[in-house]
Amino acid sequence: MSSTGALSKGVHQLRFTVLGPLQAWRDDEQLELGPVRQQALLASLLLRPNRTVSRQQLLDGVWGSEQPGTGAKVIPVYVHQLRRRLGAGGEATGDSLIVTDRGGYRFVPRNVRVDVARLEETVAEARSARESGDLDAAVDAWSTALELFRGDPLAGIPGPFAQGERLRLTERRLALAQDKLACQLRLGRHIEALGELSALTATHPYHEALAALLMRALYLGDRQSDALDVFAEVRGRLVREQGAEPGSELRRVHEAVLRGDDAFLLGSAVRPHRPTDQRPAAARRKRRVRNELPADVGNFTGRDRELELLLAPADDQVVTVRAVDGMAGVGKTALAVRAARALLEQCPDGCLFVDLHGHREGRETAVAQRVLRRLLRAVGADEGDESEDLDELAASWRTATASLRLLLVLDDVSGAEQVRPLLPAGAGSMVLVTSRQRLPGLDVDRRISLAPLDIDQAVGLLTRIVGGEGSDDERAAVRELARLCDQLPLALRIVGARIQNRPLWAVERMAARLADDERRLGELTVEDRSVEAAFQVSYDQLPAAERRAFRALGLSPTVELDRLTLAAMLDRTPSEAQRALDSLADTSLVQQVAADRYRMHDLVAVYARRVAGAYPDEVATSRAGVFRLYVVAARRASDWSRTAFPTGPQPGDAPFAGWAEASAWLDAAGSELVDVVGHAAAAGHLDEACWIAEALCDYLTRQGRYHECRTAIEIALPLVEQATDRRMVSTLRTCLGISHGMQGHYAQAHTWLEDALKLSRRAGDRLEQARALGCLGIFANVVGQTTDAAGHFGQAAELIQGVDDDWLNVLYLANVGAIHHQLGEHEDAHNCYATAIILAEKIESPRALGKTLFRMGALQLDSGRHDAAADVLGKSAEIAERIGDVPLYAAVLGRLGTAQERLGNLDTALELRRRARTVISERSSSRMKIEIRNLLGWSSAAVEDITRARDHFELAIARPENDGNGPAVHRRPGR
């Protein structure tokens, strides 16, 4: 697999990484590799370079026993997509990296760099250096090799092949770490090896080779007792849990430690001497060095990056302060203690640990004077024993520690003012601070905000606590438990203690209990440990206004939110809401995930909802406010006319300057918009659920998000009979018809629109009748039923007579113009389009203007006015791109390509059609995808690229089986 070699001029280089998430770059541009199964197929070929892999092997390696219904037919589709994504300019080329061999495919690494190849080269350098006796160079090379790993290899890639490679590469990583650490010990560099060895042995508690290295490192640091403790702990675990004694290597190391056998344990390593103490003789009087660290937590898991930050080299001429903050139960103390143990060697004058009880239920916050007197006694100083003056005690503490190199751990701090008087004065001293607060007023060298564990780390911790990995069912149950515990270490340990060594049914029963929000916090309690109690202390310390904001945040219908959402729930100004969010973020009760976006962790949100339940009036106000905000935001973002929403809150009430600002706000909610409709329905706000679903129809369909649109409407539709707004009975059916029609499902669209028309006629609602008829006319015209379309538009025009709404007039004129266009009546079509364009510009409706310009451009194209068509279509494309109208933008690019082709600009035409293809997605209508593929086929043929032309035509033919709309391959446009 190539990793070096000069590239010829103009040749792009591809880089792949598998020692972490699977990623690819062409030069400096990261490539999109498509769905995870497609990525799994790429990994199966990439890691077997120049070897032919059969289709069955690919099926087995990617899907395992759960193979797709289409069988091996899916493989060529994925291969085609990969060739296109990896090819220059996003095109499959004749010299593709993936070649077709008899019965399979083969990856040919031309001008390709893969991090696995770089890994092997670096490891070879390390081994060569070790064999030549240059151990420092070997350690550097192994460190470089380990830095190539960026997490779990092939993270998130499914399938048996990826899982097997993930295990192989993970074991490889561990073996390289052992080689590096062994060399460090031979060099006498035990201090820098100790931290990594402590973390690795905690992660791999049964790994005897690692335990042996840790014992050697401790012995090298004159810690024979600690080395013996490591052996006792490992042996006890093996005997207790596996009924086995340690292996011969670990026993030999144990015996050597007992004998003090330097020759065996150290080899060529030189036992380092402590640096000469330069302190005055009076300062070097004998005193007992204290180590007050609490017992290290068992089964410590993860936190590699955070430990690395805490253990980073510090300036030995100053006092270094490092702070860890995070929510209750996230493992701040465990991390600080683990880091402190690794730092002990650097602080020869002892380690002091002080619990300041900043957030401890039933305990007063520690008084600074009392803490200082205890610290003074700990370092053997008697000054200030009777004093109550804080400044005097702090001065005495600084004097007593000026010649010491201490490690001080200050746990559970409530504020920066608690810490400042306790800082020692000795150069090279280290202070580790933990708090639920961010402590922005404290000057620190490193600040670490601790989040819950990732899901794999949480599963690993819970698995080690409950004992063994067990069956597939047990592993699945443990994973679900970890998710329900929000991956919070405190919750995981409580649950683990409750189900330890229990059968599978106990694990499943616990998962069922935790799935109930009403019971979850109550279940996360064991003896004196309770998740709810930990949260309550933080909540009780909040000012009244922030407690109110906290309760409201638990009721948010989306996981993430911003200040506008909280302002609507509190009926306060956005600036007041922002202050509350900032304060709650500082106390770790909410997490700031982006510049203006916040979220609550799941368990915190459960607690917030529980507390809010005691304030029913607040709950009603908050829900009404937030659902109203989503109604007006969706209506403001819609391009529909002002008469389209005659009931409910009006778009003008929204806190947005225009549709673009409202659209951007909805964009931030992403896929959670459907959840908002579901929350409104579940909370009994039926009208709001229906209004939000209706207003989102235009916003979602113009982005090609048809499935989300239909899901939102299908949630609301069963509620219409109970809603007070009777208009929803027909309008939601119309919206469902629009969503189906926009995606090319014309039969389904026709059914829903006819139903809407019947119901609106029964209700006597003229505007809803007109809307249903207009949509029926639009889709009838699309499928060539021009006479039916004209009839529908005629009826709609009669119904809206007298309605003063220019948007409706634009819609009517544009669609009547389309009928004239279909019938070849180009002059009448031109007049309709021209008038519609003037009205659309007048009412400042960008989507209506963009669509009408598109139709005018198509008319100019059919009339042979290709220059005029290119100009008008260019304006339409600019509008469609600016407003994010995916279907319109793709369609305009396709027609603009046709205009350029007829002007003789074949390369420009091909590029425009390629852009159109990249815009369309699997959500786009089948008709549009077929049209774009056909246009690409003809463009490729025009530039004599017959291979690509065939590929495009074949993809056009291979439309979904359930799509009966229109022909698959069209004649060349304009011929």
N, C-alpha and C positions, 0 to 999 in steps of 0.2 A: 504494500500500500504506500503510495508515494507521499513523502512529506518534505522533500527538498527538490532542488532542481530549478534551473532557470526557465523562465517562461518567455516564449517568443513575444515579440512586440504585438500588442493588440489582443493577446489571449487573456481571458479572464480566469482568475484562479478561484476555485471553490474550496471552502473550508468546512469541515464537519466536526461537531463535538458530540461525543456519546458519554463522556465521563461526567454526567450530569444530565439535564434535559437535552433531548436530541435537537440540535440546531444546525443551521447551514447559513453560510455567507457567500455571496459572490463579491469578491474584493471586500469593500466595507459595508455592503448592503446585506442586511439579514433577509433571508428568504422565508416566505410562508410555505410550510410543508403540508398543509391540509389536515384532514381528520386524523385522529390518533391511530386508527387501523392502517391508514395509508402510511403514516410514519413508521408503524411497526413493520410494514412490508419493506420500507426503505432500509430499516435497521437490519432486517434479515439478509438483505443483499450487501449492504455496506460492510458488515462485519465478516463477510465471506468473499473478499475481493477475488476477482478472476476465477470464481468457481460457479458453475452452472447450478442453479437451484430450481428444482422442478416446481410446477404449479401446486402439486399436492404437498410438497414440503413447505411451500409458502402458506398454503391454507392451514396446515397443521401447526406451523410455527406462529401464525398470527391469530387464528381463531381457536385453535385447540379442538376440544370436543364440541363446541358450540359454533359450528360452521354455518355460513350464510345460506339462505334458501336458494340463492342463485348458483351456489357452488363455485367452481373455478372460473366462471364467467366474470366474476368481479375483479379478478387479478389483472387482466389487460386494461380495464378501466383505470385502476389505480396506477399501473405502470405508465399509461399515457399521461395521466395527470402529473406524475413525478417527472417524466421527461420534459413536460412543458414547464414545470416550476424550476427545474434545474438547468434548463437550456438557456442560452444567452438571450436576453430580452424576453424571457418568459415563454419561449417557443421550443417545442420539441424539434431537435435537429438531427441531421443524418449521422453526426458523430456523437450521439447521445452516450451518456455514461452508463445507461442501462441498455444492454443489447439483448436481442432475442436469440436464444439458442434453441436447438431441437429439444422440445419438451420443457423448456423453462427460460429463465432469464439469468443474466450475469452482469455484475457490476464491474466496470472497467475504470480504474482510477486514473484517468488522464488529467494531469495538472490539478490534482486533488490533495489536500492536506487533511489528515484525520488525527484527532488528538490521541487516539490509541497508538498510532504509529510513533508519534512524538514521545509518548510514554515509554515505549519499548526502547527507543534510542537513548533516552535519558537514563533509564535503568541500566542499560549496557554501559554507559559512561560511568555510572556509580560503581558498578561491579569491577570495572577495569581499574578505577582509582583505588578501590579497596584492595584489590589483589597486588597493586604496585606499592601499597603502603601509604598512599596519600589519603588518610582518613578524613581530613577536613574537606577535601574536594569531594569525597564520596558522600559525606553528609549533605553538602550543598546540592549535589546532583539529586540525591533522594528527596530532598526538600522541594526541589524544582518539579520532580515527578509528581509528588503528592499534591502540589499546588494546581496541577492540571485537573484534579477532581473538583467539581463545582456542586457537589451534592450527590444524591444517589445516582449511579449510572442509569441511563435511559429512563429517567424519572417519568412516571405517568404513562409509559408505553406498555400497552397490554400484550398478552399472548405468551405462550410457553417459551418461545425462543428468547424474547426480551427478558423474561424472568430468569431464565438460565444464564444469560449473559450478565444480567444484573448481579446475580449471586457470584458468578466467577470474578467479575471485576471488583466487587466489594471485598472478596477474599484477597484479591491481588493487592488492593489498597492497604489492607491490614498487614499483609506480609511485607510490603515496602516500608510501612511505618516501623515494623519490628527491626528490619535491617538498619534503618536510619538510627533508631534508638540504641541498638547494640553498638554501633560505631561511636555514637556520642559517649556512651559509657566507657568504651575503650580509650577515648580521648580525655576522660576525667570530667566531661561536661555534664555531670549528673543533675545539676540544679535546673538547667533548661530542659532536661529530659523528664524530670519528676512530674511537672504539671501535666504533660501529655500522657505519661504512663498512668497517672492517677485517673484521668478522664477515660482512657481506653479500658483499664481494668474494671471501671465502674460500668462501662457499656458492655463489656464482655466478661462477666464475672466468673465464667467457667474456663477461661482461656489461660492454661497453665504457663505457656511460654511468656505471656505478658506479665503474669504474676511473678515469674522468675526474674524478669528484667527489672520489675519494680523493686523486688527485694535487693537486687544488686545495686540499684541506684540509691536506695535508702542506706545500705551498708556503706557505700562510697561516701555518703554524707554523714557518717558517724551516727547513724540512727539504727543501731543493731536491734533494739527493742521493737521499733516500728516494723522492721523487716520481718521479725519473727511473728508479729501480729498479723501481717499479711498472709503468711503461711497458715496460721491457725484459722483465719477467717475462710480462706479458700478450702482448706481441708474440711472444716466443719460443714461448709456448704455442700461439698461433694459427697461426704458421708451421709449427711442428713437428707439430701434431695436426690442423690443418685446411687447411694449405697456403694460408693467406690472410693478407694484411696488415691491420693495424688500419684502422678506418674514419676518415673525414675529421675528425670531431669529436675523437677521441682523439689524432690526429696534430697537430691545431691546439693542443691543450692541451700536448702534448709540446714543440712548438716554442716555445710561450709560456714554458714553464718554462726552456728553454735560454736564451731571450733575457732572462728576468727581467721579462716583460711584466706588470706589476702591473695595468694598466688592463684587459687582457683577462681575467686570471685572477681578480682580486678584485672588479672592478666597483665597486660602492659600498661594499664591505667595507673596514673599516679594519684594517690590520695591527696586531695587539695588541702592546703592549710588555710585557715581563716586569715584574712588580711590583718596585718599588724595593727593593733588598736592604737591610734594616735591620740586618744583622749588623755587629759591630765590624770595623774595618779589618783587624785581624790575621786575622780569620776569613775575610776576603774576598780573601786572597792568591791569586794565580793558581795553579790546579792543573788537571791534565787530568781532565775529566769522563769517567768510565768507563761503558761499557755492556757488561756481561758476559753478556747474555742469549744462550743458544744459538739456533741457527737455528730459526725457526718451522716447525712441522711442516706438510708439504704436505697438501692436501686436508682441512684441519680441518673437521669436520662437527658440526652440532648445538650443544648446550650454550648456547643463547641465554639461558635462565633463569639458569644458573650464572654465565655471564659478566656478566649484569646485576647479580647479587648482588656479584660481586667488584669491579665497577666503580662500585658505588653511592657517592654522595658520602660523604666521611669528615670527621671533625672535624680541622681543621688545627691545633688546639692540642695534640694528643696524638699518640702513635705508634699507628697502627692496625694490628692484626694480624688477618689473615684466613686461615683454614685450609681445605684441601681434603683429604678422606680418601677412601679407596676401595680396592677389591681390586687385586691386581697386574694391570697391563695395561689398566686402565680409562681411562687417559688423563689422569691427574692433572697430570703435568709439562706436557703439551701445553696443557692449559687454563691453568695458571699462567703459562706463557710468553706465551700469547696475551693474557691479561689484563694482564700486565706491560707488553707493548708498547703497549697502549692507555693505560697509566697513566704512561708516560715523561714526558709533558708536565707532569704534576703534581709531578714530583720532579726539579728542575733540577740537583741535585748528583750525579746518576748512578744507575745500577742495578747492583747486585752480585748475583751468582748463586753459590750454594754447594751442591754435591752432598754431602750428609752420609753417603751410602752406608749408610743404616740397614737396607736390605734388598737389598744387592747381593752376588750370589754371587762369592766369591773376593776380596772387598774388605772390609777392616776398617772398622768405623764410624769416621768422622772424629773425631779427638781435638779437644775444644773449644779447648785451648790453641793447637794448630796452626792451627785455623780463625781464631781471633781475631787471631793474628799476621798471617795473610794479609789479613784484612779491614783491619787497621790500615795495612798497606802500601798497600792499594788506595785509601785516602782520604788518603794522603800523610803519615801520622803515623808517627814512628819510635819512639814510646814503647813500652816493654815488649818490644823485640825479643829480648832474652835471657832474659826471665822465663818460669818454668814455673808460676807461681802463678796459678790460674784467677781468683781474685777480683781480683788486681791487673790482669790483662789485661782483664777485663770492665770494670773501672773506667776504664782507659785508653781502651777502645772507646767508652764512654759520653761521656767527655770529648771525644774526637776528633769525635764525631758530634753533639754538643749543638747546634751551629750549622748543621748540614746538614739538608737535606730529601732523604732517600735513599729509594730503592726497593730492598728486599732480598728476594731469593727464596731460601728455604731448602728444598731439594728432598730427598725421601726421608728424612724425619726418623724416628727410631726411638722417640722419647719426648719429653715436654714438657721434661724436664731438659736435653735437648740445645739447646733453643731459647732458654731464658731468658737465659743469659749473652750471647747473640748479638744481643739486641734493641738497636737504636740508640736514642739519646736525643733526637734532633732533632724538634721539633714539626712535625707534618705529614708525617713519614716514614711509609712503608707497608711492611709485612712480609707476604709471601705464603708460606705453609707448606704443603708437601704431605707426606702420610704414609699408610701403610697402616693406621695406628692412628688411633683417634678423638681421641686427645690430650685427654681430659677435664680433665687437670690444667693445661691452657694456657688463659689468659684471651684470648678472641678476640672481635672485633667481628662477624664472620660465620663460620659453620661450615657447610661444604658437603660432604655425603656423596655421592660420585659413583657412579652406577649405570651399567651398560652402556647403550649407545645403544638407542633404540627401534628397531623392526625397519625402519621406513622410512629412518631416518637411517643405520642400518647398511648397508642396500642402497645408499643414495646414496654412502656412503664407498667401498664395495667397487666400485661401478660406475665411480666416477672413477679408482680405482687401476687396474682392469683395462682401462679404455679403452672409452668409448662404451656406449650402452644396448643395442645389438644387437637381435636378433629376440626374439619372445615366448618362445621356448624358452630363449634365453640369459638373459633377464630372470628367468624362473622358476628357472633353475639358480643364478643369482647370489643370488636371494632365499633359496633353500634353503641355500646356502653360508653366508649371513649368519646364518641361524637356527642352523646347526650350530656356528658360531663363538661362539654365545651372545651375539652382538652386542657382543663385547668388542673394543675398538679394536686392541689388540696382536695378537689372533688374526686380525682382519680384514686388518691390514697384512701379516702373514706370509703368509696365504693369497693376498692380492692380489699380493704380490711373486712368489709361485711360479707364478701362472697369468697374469701380465701379458702381454697381447698374444697369448695362446694361443687356439687355436680352441675351439669349443663343446665338443668331446669332452674337452678337458682340464679344463674347468670341471665337466662332469658326472662325470668320473672322480674329481676331487678331492672332490666332494660324496659320492660312493659311499664313498670312503675315510674321510671324516670321520663317516659314518653308523655306522661300526663303532667302538664305544666302546673296544675293545682297541687300535685304531690311531690314534684321534683325536689324542691328545696328541702322539704321535710325529710326526704330519703337521704339527703346528703349530710347526715349527722351521725356521729359515732362518739360516744362518751363526751369529752370536752371539746371535740373538734366539730365545727359546723360552718358550712359555707354561708348560710343565711346570717349567722351571728357575725361573721367577718364583714359581710356587706353592710349589716346594720350599723356597725361602729362608724364606718365611713359615711353612711347616710346621716346619722345623728349629728355628726360634726359639721354638716353643711348649714349655711345660713338659710333662713326660711324661703327666700326667693329661689335659691338653687335647689332646695328640696322640691319645690313646686315644679321646676323645670325637669328635674330628675324623674318625677312621677309621670310627667307628660311624655318624656322620651320613650318610656316603656310602652306607650300606646301607639308609637309610630307604625304606619302600615308598611314601611319599607325598612330594610336593615340599615341602609345609609340615609342620611338626611343632611339638610343645611339649615342656615339660620332662618330662612323664609318659612320652612316647615315648622320649626319650633315657635316662631313668632305667631303663626296662624293658630297653633295649638294653645298658646298662652294668651292670645289676644293682646300681644305686646308689639313694640316696634322691632324691626330687624336688628338694630344696634343693641337693644336690651337682650334679645335672644342670643346674639353673638357673645356678649359678656358672660352670659350663663354657660354657654358651651365651652368657652375658653376656661372658665373656672372649673367646670366638671372634668375637662380634659386634664387640667393640672392635678386633680385628685385621683386620676386614673379610673374614674367611673364611666367615662366615655373615651373612645379612641379616635384621634384625628387621623383619618386615612388619606386625606388630600388637603390642598390648601383651604378649601371651604366645605369639606365633607367630613362627617362624623358618624360613628356607629357605636352601639353598645354591644358588648359580648353577650352571648345568648343567656347565660345564667344571670348576669346583671339585669338584663331586660326582664327576665322572669321575676326577679326580686322587685324591680320597679313596678311591674304590673300588679304584683301582690300588694305593695304599699298603696298604689293608686286606687285599689279596690275599696279602700276605706274612705274615699272622697268621690262619691258618685256624681256630684254636680260637676266636679273638675273633669271627670272622665267624659261626661256628655259634652262639655264645652270643647275639650281638646279634640274629640272625634269630629264634632260638627265643623270645627275650624279647619282641620287638616283635609277633610273630604271636600269642603267648599273650595279650598285652595286648588286641589287637583281638578275640580270641575272647571274653574275659571281659567286655570293654566292650559288645560287641554282645548278649551273653546278659543282661547286667545291664540293658541298655536295653529288652530285650524284655518284653512283657507276658505272655508265655507262662508256664506253671506251672513249678514247680521240678522236676517230673518230665519236662519236655519235653526236657531236656538230660542224659540219664543217663550219657553218655560224655564224656570230655575235661574240660578245666578247668571249674570251677564258677563261677557268677556271684558267689558270695560271696568269691572270691579277688580281685575287682577293686578298684582303688584309688579307688572312687567311693562316696559316701554313699548313693546310691539311683539309681533308674532315671532320674530327671530329670537328675542330674549326668552319668550315663553318656551319655544322649541328647545333652546339650549338647556333650560331648566329641566324639561322632560327628558332630554338626552342623558342628563346626569343620573336619572333614575334607572336607565337601562331596561333590563328585562323585568324589573320589579313593578312596572306599571300594571301588569295583569294582577299582581298580588294586591295592589291598591283596590281594584274592583272587588276582589274576593274578600278583603278586610271590611270594606263598606257593606257588602252583603251580609257577612257574618255578624257585624255590629248592628244590623237592623236599619241601616241607612239605605233603604232600597232605592229611593229616588236618586240619591247621589251615585249609587252603584251604576244605575242605568245611564245617568247623564255623563259620567266619566267614560263609560264604554262607548257611548254614542260619539262624544267629542274626540276620542282617541282614533276613531275610524280613519279620518283624513290624515292625521299625523302618522299613524303606523303604516297605512297602505302606501303613502308616498315614499316611505323608506323600504318598501318591499317586505315589511314584517307582517305578512298576511296571517300566519299561524297565530301570532300573539293577538292580532286584531280579532280573529274569530274566537279565540279562547276567552278574551275579555267579554265579548258579546254573549257567548254561550253561558258564561257565569251569570250575566245579568238577565238574560231572556226569560228564564223560569220565574223571575221575580215580578214581571210586569203586571200580572194580575193583582198583586198585592200592593204595588206602588200607587201613589196618589196621582202621579202624572200619567194620564191615560194615553198621551201622545206616544209614550214609549212602546206601546203594544205594536204599533206599525213601524215606528222609526228604527227600532233595533233590527227588525226583519229586513228593512231596506239596507241598513249598514252591513248585515250579513251577506246580502246579495251583492253589494259593492265589493266586499272583500273577495268573494268567490270570483266575481267577474274580472277584477283587476288581475287575478292570478290565471285567468284563462279558463276557469271552470264555469263555462257559460250556461250549461244545463242547470247546475245547482243555483247559479245566480238568478236565472229566469224563475225557478220555483219559488225562491224566497221573495223576489220582487213582486210576483203575482199575488202571493199571500199578503204582502204588505199593502198592495193596492186594494185588495178586497176589504181588508180590515179598515183602512183609512176611509174608503168610501162608506162603509157601514157607520163610521164615527163622524162622517161629514167634515173631515179635515182636508181642506182644499190644498194646503201647502204640502202635506205629506203625500197626497195623491199625486201632485205635480212632481215631487221628488222621485217617487217610485216610477212614474211614467217616464221621466227624463232618463233614469238609469236603464230602464227597459229599452228605450230608444237608442242609447249609447251602445249597449252590448248587441242589440239587433243589427246595428249598422256595422259593428266590427266583424260579425260573421256573415255579412253580405245580404242581410234581410232588409234591404233599403226601404221597401214599401211599408213594412211593419214599423221600421224606425220612424219614418215620416208621420205615420199615424199616431204613434206615441208622443212625438214632439208636438204635433198639432193639438192633441188633447191637453198636454201640459201647458201650452201657451194660453189656451182658453182659461185654464184654472188660475193662472197667475196674472191675468189681466187686471190692471188697476193697482198691482203691488209695486210700490216705488222701491225697486231694488236692482241697481245696475249689475250686481254680480249675477243675478238670475238672468238678466238680459244677455250678459256675456256668454253664459253657459248655453242659452238658447241659440244665440247667433252662431256660436262656434259649431254646435252640433248640426244645425240646419245647413251651415256652410259645408260640413262634412258630407251631408247627403247630396248636395249639389255636386260636390267633388266626385263622389262615387258615380253619379249619373253622367259625368262628363260635362256638366254645366259650369265651366271654369269661371266665367265672368261673374255669375251669381255667387259662386263660392267665394271668389275674391272679395266681392262687396261685403258679404257677411263677415269674413275674417277681418277685413280692414276696420269695420265698425266695432267689432268685438275687441280688437287691439286697442282702439282709442278708449273704449270704456274701461278695459282692464288697467290701462295706464292711469286713468282718472281715479279709479278707486284704490289704486296701489295694491293690486292683488297679484303678487309675483307668480304664483302657480298658474292662475288663469291666463296671465300674459304669456308665460313660457309655453303652455300647451297650445295656445292659439298661434303663437309664432311658429311652433313646430308644424302645425297644420298648414299655415301659410307657406312655409318652406317646402313642404311636401307638394303643395299645389304648384308652386313655381317649378319644382323639379319635373312634375308631370307635364307642365306647359312648355318645357324646353328652355326655361330661363335659368340656366345653371348657375351663373354668377349671382343673380339675385337670390336664388335658393341658398347658396353657400353663405351669403351675408345674413339672411334671416335665420337660418338654422344655427349659425354661430352665436347669434344673440340668444336664441333659445337655450343653447347648450350652457352658456354662461349663467343664465338664470337657474337652470335645473341643477347645476353643480353647486351654486351658492345656497340654494334652499334645501339641498340634500334630497331631491326627488329622484330616487334611484331608477324607477321604471322609465320616467321621462328622459333622464340623462342618457340611458342606454339606447333608447329609441332614437333620440336626436343624433347621437354619435353615428349610429348605423346609417341614417339618411344623409348626414353630412358626408360620410364616406362615399356614398353613392354620388353626391354632387361633385366631389373632388375627382372621382373616377371619370365622370363624364366630361370634366374639364381637362382630362388627360394627366392628372396628378396621381398616378397609380400607387406610388409609395406612400403618399399622404393618406390616400383612401384606405390602404391596408393598415396603416398605423391607427387611424380612427376606429376601424372595426375591431382591431385588437383591444383598444381601450374599452370599446363597448362590451367586448366579451369579458374583460376583467371586472366590469361594473356589475354585470348580471350575476346572480347567485342561484343556488338551488331553490330559493324562495320565489324567484322570478317566474313569470308565466311561461308555460311551455312554448306558446306561440312566439314570444319574444326570443327565447333561446334558439329556437329553430331558425328564425329569421336572421339573427346575428350570425349563426354558424353558416347558413347559406351564403350570406354576404361575404364572410371570410373565405369561403370556398371559392367564390368567383373572383375575389381579389387576388388570392394566391394563384389561381389559374391565369389571371391577367399578367402576372409577373413571372409566369412560366415555372412556378413552384408546384408541380403536379402532385408531389407526395403530400404536401400540406393540404392542398385542395382536396385530395381524396380523404384525408383524415377528417377535415371539417364536414364534408358531406356525409361520411359514415357516422359521425356523432349526431348530425341532424336526423339521420334515419333512425338512430337508436333512441327514440323518444320513449318515455314511460308508457307501459302497456295500457294503463288506464286513461291515457290522454287521447281522446278521440277528436281533438279540435284541430282541424286544418291539415293540409298536406305536409309531408316531412321535407321534401326537397322541391324548391321552386325553380322556375326558369330564371335565367340570368336577368337581373333587373334592367328594365328598359330595352330588352331585346324581344 
